[in-house]
Amino acid sequence: FKKVQDGVASEGPLSIAFLGYPSANKGWPIFTEIVRRLGDDDAVRFFHFAARNVATLDQVTFVRTEVTAADRNAALNALADHEIKVLLLLSPWPETFSFVVHEAIAAGAYVFCLADSGNVADVVRREQVGKVFRDADELVEFIKTGAAAKYIGETQVSRPHYQIENSGTTASSSLLAAGRS
């Protein structure tokens, strides 16, 4: 996937990822359903970034990713290195904070999340770094119809850029676009 012309991705599939342990509270069952519904679509390619010894799905490329004190940006770098265009943050209830949303936007990925995800949806809306969906059906339709690839192709150039600043106890993202901080 490089660019979209007339709503069609011109170079390769749209890279879509899940980052983290495959648990229900982070939306793994929803991700599993999305992969089941779209896994045979040549226009998309799924990735799972997580620590070693974690099971994943057959239609998903697993990328071992371990954040350590010596490599705090391992997840951010792995997303960027694999040119992930979309990170799915599918928490089924309101999150108060999500470090992963900051890693995703700093890596240049768009965040697709659910409306009930609390702070995740708030960050996506406020910073205009992705899309918020009512439910998994709406999200699947957005990807399946090519609307996701078209959206990314049309907004890629104007998308804000971020970096993560670690203060020792918390992390925040700094917007690097002109006129914002």
PyMOL commands that set and color helices and strands:
alter all, ss='L'
color gray80, all
select helices_A, chain A and resi 24-26+28-38+74-81+99-106+119-127+136-144+147-155
alter helices_A, ss='H'
color red, helices_A
select strands_A, chain A and resi 4-5+8-9+14-19+44-50+60-64+86-89+110-114+130-133+162-166+171-175
alter strands_A, ss='S'
color yellow, strands_A
deselect
rebuild
show_as cartoon
